[in-house]
Amino acid sequence: MSSKPLRLIGEDAGDIAPVSAALQDAIARMGDLTFEARARRFTAVFSRYRWEASRGQGERVRSALQVGSVLSVKAMRLRKGAPDAFVSLLSLAFEPSGEAENPAGTLVLTFAGGGALRLEVECVDLVLADVSAPWKASARPDHGADDDAGAPA
């Protein structure tokens, strides 16, 4: 198992899928999702399941996602007033503006339980980086039909 830290850069819509795959089942506290309007920057700190190194029970690692060129952030069905509430990320997707030659669009973070964050961006400008040493996960994420998708692993 490799313990080399993951570092990914996203500069266009085609770069979103690998970042989404790396972040699938990542867990964050609501207080660790921040938008700095003046700096036009969104930052999230996750406990990421290391799918790329998973064998057996697997590992988690602290990872930071930083998105630049953010114009606005809209939260849907998330407990914004509860900084210690946990969310489990299902996917990251990019919805282009629809205008040819315009790199703007919406970056959508979809969470278990139906919550989402919609980041209006001028362009795809993101970095995902592991920021800690990995540790043994308490369980491997399971997407069975009867699981509690919001439970941390």
Buried (B, 14 or more C-beta within 10 A) or exposed (E): EEEEEBEBEBEEBEBBBBBBEBBBBBBBBBEBBEBEEEEBBBBBBBBBBBBEBBEEEBBBBBBBBBBBBBEEBEBEEBEEEEEEBBBBBBBBBBEBBEEEEEBBBBBBBBBBEEBBBBBBBBBBBBBBBBEBEBEEBEEBBEEEEEEEBBEBB
